[in-house]
Amino acid sequence: MPQPAMEATVAERGQITLPKAVRDALGLTKGSKLKVELDGGRIVLRKDVDDALSRVRGRFKLPAGVTTDDVMRELRGRAPGDPVDI
């Protein structure tokens, strides 16, 4: 059953903001990749199933006592919110 139509406005540089309900329903977060297709007079956006984050999201359980911040520090050297050395 089709969902009710929602609106998005094209900004000055061609950017649009997808409605939160759409982002939540598809699990889209900052950096998610979308495929853009033209279908006659329609624009079709599809979640990029080749997006590595989408393929592995939710498939791994962290060991007891390990946080996502711990993993971020191990991979990137810092976690979100950590102080930045200048």
N, CA, C and O atoms as a printed pandas DataFrame, in Angstrom:
     atom_number atom_name residue_name chain_id  residue_number  x_coord  y_coord  z_coord
0              1         N          MET        A               1    0.845   -1.179    0.000
1              2        CA          MET        A               1    0.000    0.000    0.000
2              3         C          MET        A               1    0.888    1.239    0.000
3              4         O          MET        A               1    1.753    1.355    0.868
4              5         N          PRO        A               2    0.712    2.166   -0.932
5              6        CA          PRO        A               2    1.553    3.356   -0.993
6              7         C          PRO        A               2    1.392    4.235    0.239
7              8         O          PRO        A               2    0.305    4.354    0.805
8              9         N          GLN        A               3    2.500    4.844    0.636
9             10        CA          GLN        A               3    2.490    5.776    1.757
10            11         C          GLN        A               3    1.971    7.126    1.268
11            12         O          GLN        A               3    2.041    7.412    0.072
12            13         N          PRO        A               4    1.452    7.960    2.169
13            14        CA          PRO        A               4    1.002    9.290    1.747
14            15         C          PRO        A               4    2.178   10.111    1.229
15            16         O          PRO        A               4    3.303    9.968    1.708
16            17         N          ALA        A               5    1.913   10.968    0.251
17            18        CA          ALA        A               5    2.958   11.808   -0.334
18            19         C          ALA        A               5    3.502   12.784    0.709
19            20         O          ALA        A               5    2.759   13.312    1.536
20            21         N          MET        A               6    4.814   13.012    0.650
21            22        CA          MET        A               6    5.483   13.980    1.521
22            23         C          MET        A               6    6.185   14.976    0.624
23            24         O          MET        A               6    6.411   14.696   -0.553
24            25         N          GLU        A               7    6.532   16.131    1.157
25            26        CA          GLU        A               7    7.184   17.161    0.368
26            27         C          GLU        A               7    8.626   17.351    0.782
27            28         O          GLU        A               7    8.990   17.148    1.940
28            29         N          ALA        A               8    9.445   17.744   -0.187
29            30        CA          ALA        A               8   10.821   18.163    0.045
30            31         C          ALA        A               8   11.060   19.350   -0.873
31            32         O          ALA        A               8   10.569   19.368   -2.002
32            33         N          THR        A               9   11.802   20.336   -0.406
33            34        CA          THR        A               9   12.083   21.533   -1.184
34            35         C          THR        A               9   13.516   21.490   -1.686
35            36         O          THR        A               9   14.434   21.137   -0.945
36            37         N          VAL        A              10   13.703   21.851   -2.949
37            38        CA          VAL        A              10   15.045   21.902   -3.518
38            39         C          VAL        A              10   15.693   23.211   -3.071
39            40         O          VAL        A              10   15.150   24.294   -3.289
40            41         N          ALA        A              11   16.867   23.092   -2.440
41            42        CA          ALA        A              11   17.594   24.269   -1.955
42            43         C          ALA        A              11   18.422   24.874   -3.088
43            44         O          ALA        A              11   18.451   24.350   -4.201
44            45         N          GLU        A              12   19.079   25.962   -2.791
45            46        CA          GLU        A              12   19.832   26.733   -3.787
46            47         C          GLU        A              12   20.828   25.883   -4.571
47            48         O          GLU        A              12   20.953   26.053   -5.784
48            49         N          ARG        A              13   21.528   24.986   -3.918
49            50        CA          ARG        A              13   22.555   24.185   -4.583
50            51         C          ARG        A              13   22.027   22.818   -5.033
51            52         O          ARG        A              13   22.811   21.906   -5.294
52            53         N          GLY        A              14   20.694   22.676   -5.125
53            54        CA          GLY        A              14   20.116   21.433   -5.599
54            55         C          GLY        A              14   19.929   20.384   -4.521
55            56         O          GLY        A              14   19.555   19.250   -4.818
56            57         N          GLN        A              15   20.181   20.746   -3.284
57            58        CA          GLN        A              15   20.049   19.786   -2.189
58            59         C          GLN        A              15   18.603   19.705   -1.716
59            60         O          GLN        A              15   17.860   20.686   -1.745
60            61         N          ILE        A              16   18.226   18.492   -1.275
61            62        CA          ILE        A              16   16.920   18.310   -0.642
62            63         C          ILE        A              16   17.140   17.608    0.694
63            64         O          ILE        A              16   18.142   16.922    0.898
64            65         N          THR        A              17   16.193   17.792    1.587
65            66        CA          THR        A              17   16.205   17.066    2.851
66            67         C          THR        A              17   15.077   16.051    2.796
67            68         O          THR        A              17   13.913   16.407    2.618
68            69         N          LEU        A              18   15.436   14.783    2.951
69            70        CA          LEU        A              18   14.419   13.745    2.969
70            71         C          LEU        A              18   13.646   13.819    4.277
71            72         O          LEU        A              18   14.243   14.037    5.331
72            73         N          PRO        A              19   12.333   13.641    4.229
73            74        CA          PRO        A              19   11.557   13.655    5.468
74            75         C          PRO        A              19   12.070   12.601    6.456
75            76         O          PRO        A              19   12.502   11.520    6.057
76            77         N          LYS        A              20   12.013   12.934    7.743
77            78        CA          LYS        A              20   12.520   12.046    8.788
78            79         C          LYS        A              20   11.863   10.666    8.713
79            80         O          LYS        A              20   12.526    9.650    8.923
80            81         N          ALA        A              21   10.581   10.628    8.418
81            82        CA          ALA        A              21    9.878    9.336    8.337
82            83         C          ALA        A              21   10.510    8.438    7.271
83            84         O          ALA        A              21   10.601    7.224    7.459
84            85         N          VAL        A              22   10.945    9.026    6.158
85            86        CA          VAL        A              22   11.587    8.256    5.084
86            87         C          VAL        A              22   12.958    7.778    5.543
87            88         O          VAL        A              22   13.301    6.609    5.364
88            89         N          ARG        A              23   13.755    8.689    6.143
89            90        CA          ARG        A              23   15.097    8.317    6.623
90            91         C          ARG        A              23   15.002    7.198    7.648
91            92         O          ARG        A              23   15.765    6.233    7.595
92            93         N          ASP        A              24   14.069    7.327    8.575
93            94        CA          ASP        A              24   13.910    6.313    9.627
94            95         C          ASP        A              24   13.472    4.973    9.044
95            96         O          ASP        A              24   13.992    3.927    9.433
96            97         N          ALA        A              25   12.523    4.999    8.118
97            98        CA          ALA        A              25   11.993    3.761    7.548
98            99         C          ALA        A              25   13.072    2.978    6.800
99           100         O          ALA        A              25   13.049    1.747    6.785
100          101         N          LEU        A              26   14.019    3.689    6.177
101          102        CA          LEU        A              26   15.063    3.022    5.400
102          103         C          LEU        A              26   16.386    2.899    6.151
103          104         O          LEU        A              26   17.349    2.339    5.628
104          105         N          GLY        A              27   16.435    3.422    7.377
105          106        CA          GLY        A              27   17.676    3.356    8.142
106          107         C          GLY        A              27   18.766    4.235    7.558
107          108         O          GLY        A              27   19.948    3.908    7.669
108          109         N          LEU        A              28   18.390    5.347    6.935
109          110        CA          LEU        A              28   19.364    6.252    6.335
110          111         C          LEU        A              28   19.964    7.157    7.398
111          112         O          LEU        A              28   19.249    7.753    8.203
112          113         N          THR        A              29   21.273    7.250    7.388
113          114        CA          THR        A              29   21.987    8.139    8.300
114          115         C          THR        A              29   22.962    8.972    7.491
115          116         O          THR        A              29   23.106    8.764    6.286
116          117         N          LYS        A              30   23.626    9.905    8.134
117          118        CA          LYS        A              30   24.602   10.749    7.454
118          119         C          LYS        A              30   25.603    9.856    6.720
119          120         O          LYS        A              30   26.172    8.936    7.308
120          121         N          GLY        A              31   25.812   10.134    5.440
121          122        CA          GLY        A              31   26.756    9.358    4.652
122          123         C          GLY        A              31   26.148    8.177    3.909
123          124         O          GLY        A              31   26.829    7.541    3.104
124          125         N          SER        A              32   24.868    7.871    4.164
125          126        CA          SER        A              32   24.213    6.783    3.429
126          127         C          SER        A              32   24.204    7.117    1.939
127          128         O          SER        A              32   23.999    8.268    1.552
128          129         N          LYS        A              33   24.426    6.108    1.115
129          130        CA          LYS        A              33   24.441    6.291   -0.333
130          131         C          LYS        A              33   23.080    5.951   -0.918
131          132         O          LYS        A              33   22.446    4.973   -0.521
132          133         N          LEU        A              34   22.637    6.769   -1.867
133          134        CA          LEU        A              34   21.388    6.534   -2.577
134          135         C          LEU        A              34   21.672    6.466   -4.062
135          136         O          LEU        A              34   22.524    7.197   -4.566
136          137         N          LYS        A              35   20.972    5.601   -4.764
137          138        CA          LYS        A              35   21.012    5.557   -6.225
138          139         C          LYS        A              35   19.928    6.503   -6.725
139          140         O          LYS        A              35   18.812    6.496   -6.206
140          141         N          VAL        A              36   20.245    7.313   -7.724
141          142        CA          VAL        A              36   19.299    8.275   -8.290
142          143         C          VAL        A              36   19.014    7.856   -9.725
143          144         O          VAL        A              36   19.935    7.698  -10.527
144          145         N          GLU        A              37   17.726    7.676  -10.048
145          146        CA          GLU        A              37   17.323    7.267  -11.393
146          147         C          GLU        A              37   16.221    8.194  -11.889
147          148         O          GLU        A              37   15.412    8.690  -11.105
148          149         N          LEU        A              38   16.198    8.421  -13.193
149          150        CA          LEU        A              38   15.095    9.143  -13.814
150          151         C          LEU        A              38   14.171    8.130  -14.454
151          152         O          LEU        A              38   14.620    7.218  -15.148
152          153         N          ASP        A              39   12.878    8.290  -14.220
153          154        CA          ASP        A              39   11.872    7.398  -14.788
154          155         C          ASP        A              39   10.802    8.289  -15.401
155          156         O          ASP        A              39    9.818    8.644  -14.751
156          157         N          GLY        A              40   11.015    8.644  -16.664
157          158        CA          GLY        A              40   10.111    9.611  -17.294
158          159         C          GLY        A              40   10.228   10.936  -16.561
159          160         O          GLY        A              40   11.314   11.512  -16.496
160          161         N          GLY        A              41    9.140   11.420  -16.015
161          162        CA          GLY        A              41    9.138   12.676  -15.269
162          163         C          GLY        A              41    9.310   12.481  -13.777
163          164         O          GLY        A              41    9.060   13.405  -13.003
164          165         N          ARG        A              42    9.738   11.286  -13.354
165          166        CA          ARG        A              42    9.888   11.001  -11.922
166          167         C          ARG        A              42   11.355   10.828  -11.563
167          168         O          ARG        A              42   12.156   10.374  -12.379
168          169         N          ILE        A              43   11.693   11.190  -10.353
169          170        CA          ILE        A              43   13.012   10.917   -9.786
170          171         C          ILE        A              43   12.825    9.762   -8.818
171          172         O          ILE        A              43   11.978    9.830   -7.927
172          173         N          VAL        A              44   13.606    8.701   -8.982
173          174        CA          VAL        A              44   13.516    7.536   -8.106
174          175         C          VAL        A              44   14.810    7.451   -7.306
175          176         O          VAL        A              44   15.897    7.388   -7.881
176          177         N          LEU        A              45   14.694    7.449   -5.981
177          178        CA          LEU        A              45   15.839    7.274   -5.092
178          179         C          LEU        A              45   15.761    5.875   -4.506
179          180         O          LEU        A              45   14.709    5.456   -4.025
180          181         N          ARG        A              46   16.873    5.155   -4.545
181          182        CA          ARG        A              46   16.938    3.813   -3.967
182          183         C          ARG        A              46   18.110    3.740   -3.013
183          184         O          ARG        A              46   19.179    4.290   -3.277
184          185         N          LYS        A              47   17.901    3.061   -1.910
185          186        CA          LYS        A              47   18.984    2.820   -0.971
186          187         C          LYS        A              47   20.028    1.965   -1.674
187          188         O          LYS        A              47   19.691    0.956   -2.293
188          189         N          ASP        A              48   21.288    2.361   -1.581
189          190        CA          ASP        A              48   22.381    1.641   -2.239
190          191         C          ASP        A              48   22.701    0.389   -1.432
191          192         O          ASP        A              48   23.329    0.473   -0.377
192          193         N          VAL        A              49   22.277   -0.759   -1.917
193          194        CA          VAL        A              49   22.504   -2.001   -1.181
194          195         C          VAL        A              49   23.976   -2.395   -1.178
195          196         O          VAL        A              49   24.384   -3.263   -0.406
196          197         N          ASP        A              50   24.773   -1.764   -2.034
197          198        CA          ASP        A              50   26.207   -2.029   -2.033
198          199         C          ASP        A              50   26.927   -1.221   -0.954
199          200         O          ASP        A              50   28.122   -1.410   -0.728
200          201         N          ASP        A              51   26.210   -0.333   -0.298
201          202        CA          ASP        A              51   26.794    0.473    0.769
202          203         C          ASP        A              51   27.249   -0.465    1.888
203          204         O          ASP        A              51   26.423   -1.127    2.515
204          205         N          ALA        A              52   28.544   -0.523    2.137
205          206        CA          ALA        A              52   29.113   -1.478    3.098
206          207         C          ALA        A              52   28.487   -1.342    4.476
207          208         O          ALA        A              52   28.254   -2.348    5.145
208          209         N          LEU        A              53   28.213   -0.133    4.909
209          210        CA          LEU        A              53   27.615    0.048    6.233
210          211         C          LEU        A              53   26.223   -0.574    6.298
211          212         O          LEU        A              53   25.857   -1.182    7.303
212          213         N          SER        A              54   25.457   -0.421    5.234
213          214        CA          SER        A              54   24.111   -0.988    5.226
214          215         C          SER        A              54   24.149   -2.508    5.281
215          216         O          SER        A              54   23.299   -3.133    5.916
216          217         N          ARG        A              55   25.139   -3.104    4.611
217          218        CA          ARG        A              55   25.208   -4.563    4.575
218          219         C          ARG        A              55   25.553   -5.161    5.926
219          220         O          ARG        A              55   25.101   -6.263    6.238
220          221         N          VAL        A              56   26.339   -4.467    6.737
221          222        CA          VAL        A              56   26.773   -5.061    8.000
222          223         C          VAL        A              56   26.055   -4.499    9.222
223          224         O          VAL        A              56   26.220   -5.012   10.328
224          225         N          ARG        A              57   25.256   -3.446    9.029
225          226        CA          ARG        A              57   24.592   -2.808   10.162
226          227         C          ARG        A              57   23.753   -3.823   10.933
227          228         O          ARG        A              57   22.900   -4.501   10.358
228          229         N          GLY        A              58   23.999   -3.921   12.226
229          230        CA          GLY        A              58   23.222   -4.792   13.089
230          231         C          GLY        A              58   23.614   -6.252   13.066
231          232         O          GLY        A              58   22.935   -7.069   13.689
232          233         N          ARG        A              59   24.681   -6.617   12.376
233          234        CA          ARG        A              59   25.061   -8.024   12.273
234          235         C          ARG        A              59   26.097   -8.450   13.300
235          236         O          ARG        A              59   26.341   -9.645   13.466
236          237         N          PHE        A              60   26.700   -7.513   13.982
237          238        CA          PHE        A              60   27.752   -7.858   14.928
238          239         C          PHE        A              60   27.378   -7.418   16.332
239          240         O          PHE        A              60   26.821   -6.338   16.530
240          241         N          LYS        A              61   27.686   -8.256   17.295
241          242        CA          LYS        A              61   27.440   -7.916   18.693
242          243         C          LYS        A              61   28.789   -7.664   19.344
243          244         O          LYS        A              61   29.719   -8.458   19.199
244          245         N          LEU        A              62   28.887   -6.561   20.058
245          246        CA          LEU        A              62   30.137   -6.222   20.730
246          247         C          LEU        A              62   30.300   -7.084   21.977
247          248         O          LEU        A              62   29.314   -7.430   22.628
248          249         N          PRO        A              63   31.544   -7.431   22.310
249          250        CA          PRO        A              63   31.784   -8.190   23.543
250          251         C          PRO        A              63   31.338   -7.381   24.769
251          252         O          PRO        A              63   31.295   -6.151   24.731
252          253         N          ALA        A              64   31.019   -8.068   25.821
253          254        CA          ALA        A              64   30.601   -7.403   27.060
254          255         C          ALA        A              64   31.676   -6.412   27.499
255          256         O          ALA        A              64   32.865   -6.728   27.497
256          257         N          GLY        A              65   31.243   -5.217   27.873
257          258        CA          GLY        A              65   32.167   -4.197   28.358
258          259         C          GLY        A              65   32.813   -3.356   27.270
259          260         O          GLY        A              65   33.531   -2.406   27.581
260          261         N          VAL        A              66   32.577   -3.678   25.992
261          262        CA          VAL        A              66   33.138   -2.904   24.886
262          263         C          VAL        A              66   32.040   -2.010   24.329
263          264         O          VAL        A              66   30.936   -2.476   24.049
264          265         N          THR        A              67   32.343   -0.719   24.169
265          266        CA          THR        A              67   31.363    0.222   23.636
266          267         C          THR        A              67   31.700    0.561   22.189
267          268         O          THR        A              67   32.801    0.285   21.711
268          269         N          THR        A              68   30.737    1.163   21.504
269          270        CA          THR        A              68   31.009    1.608   20.140
270          271         C          THR        A              68   32.096    2.678   20.132
271          272         O          THR        A              68   32.872    2.760   19.180
272          273         N          ASP        A              69   32.163    3.501   21.180
273          274        CA          ASP        A              69   33.241    4.494   21.275
274          275         C          ASP        A              69   34.607    3.806   21.343
275          276         O          ASP        A              69   35.570    4.281   20.742
276          277         N          ASP        A              70   34.694    2.692   22.072
277          278        CA          ASP        A              70   35.952    1.938   22.126
278          279         C          ASP        A              70   36.365    1.477   20.729
279          280         O          ASP        A              70   37.535    1.566   20.358
280          281         N          VAL        A              71   35.398    0.986   19.964
281          282        CA          VAL        A              71   35.680    0.512   18.611
282          283         C          VAL        A              71   36.116    1.675   17.727
283          284         O          VAL        A              71   37.061    1.539   16.949
284          285         N          MET        A              72   35.433    2.824   17.840
285          286        CA          MET        A              72   35.799    4.000   17.050
286          287         C          MET        A              72   37.219    4.446   17.360
287          288         O          MET        A              72   37.982    4.777   16.453
288          289         N          ARG        A              73   37.573    4.455   18.640
289          290        CA          ARG        A              73   38.943    4.842   19.017
290          291         C          ARG        A              73   39.971    3.878   18.431
291          292         O          ARG        A              73   41.048    4.297   18.008
292          293         N          GLU        A              74   39.643    2.603   18.407
293          294        CA          GLU        A              74   40.554    1.605   17.856
294          295         C          GLU        A              74   40.721    1.787   16.343
295          296         O          GLU        A              74   41.828    1.680   15.816
296          297         N          LEU        A              75   39.609    2.063   15.654
297          298        CA          LEU        A              75   39.651    2.200   14.199
298          299         C          LEU        A              75   40.165    3.556   13.733
299          300         O          LEU        A              75   40.958    3.634   12.794
300          301         N          ARG        A              76   39.711    4.634   14.393
301          302        CA          ARG        A              76   39.991    5.987   13.904
302          303         C          ARG        A              76   40.907    6.807   14.803
303          304         O          ARG        A              76   41.327    7.905   14.440
304          305         N          GLY        A              77   41.212    6.265   15.978
305          306        CA          GLY        A              77   42.047    7.027   16.884
306          307         C          GLY        A              77   41.285    7.938   17.818
307          308         O          GLY        A              77   41.857    8.472   18.769
308          309         N          ARG        A              78   39.992    8.127   17.560
309          310        CA          ARG        A              78   39.142    8.936   18.432
310          311         C          ARG        A              78   37.692    8.560   18.188
311          312         O          ARG        A              78   37.336    7.989   17.158
312          313         N          ALA        A              79   36.877    8.896   19.157
313          314        CA          ALA        A              79   35.439    8.651   19.042
314          315         C          ALA        A              79   34.723    9.991   18.998
315          316         O          ALA        A              79   35.290   10.998   19.422
316          317         N          PRO        A              80   33.479   10.033   18.492
317          318        CA          PRO        A              80   32.739   11.279   18.504
318          319         C          PRO        A              80   32.663   11.851   19.920
319          320         O          PRO        A              80   32.365   11.132   20.874
320          321         N          GLY        A              81   32.934   13.136   20.044
321          322        CA          GLY        A              81   32.895   13.776   21.366
322          323         C          GLY        A              81   34.225   13.822   22.065
323          324         O          GLY        A              81   34.377   14.563   23.037
324          325         N          ASP        A              82   35.211   13.043   21.601
325          326        CA          ASP        A              82   36.540   13.102   22.199
326          327         C          ASP        A              82   37.171   14.457   21.890
327          328         O          ASP        A              82   36.918   15.025   20.828
328          329         N          PRO        A              83   37.993   14.988   22.806
329          330        CA          PRO        A              83   38.680   16.256   22.508
330          331         C          PRO        A              83   39.645   16.078   21.342
331          332         O          PRO        A              83   40.251   15.021   21.171
332          333         N          VAL        A              84   39.771   17.128   20.550
333          334        CA          VAL        A              84   40.651   17.100   19.385
334          335         C          VAL        A              84   41.941   17.821   19.745
335          336         O          VAL        A              84   41.905   18.949   20.237
336          337         N          ASP        A              85   43.071   17.186   19.505
337          338        CA          ASP        A              85   44.384   17.812   19.748
338          339         C          ASP        A              85   44.677   18.774   18.611
339          340         O          ASP        A              85   44.597   18.413   17.437
340          341         N          ILE        A              86   45.015   19.999   18.974
341          342        CA          ILE        A              86   45.328   21.006   17.943
342          343         C          ILE        A              86   46.798   21.343   17.982
343          344         O          ILE        A              86   47.264   22.168   17.196
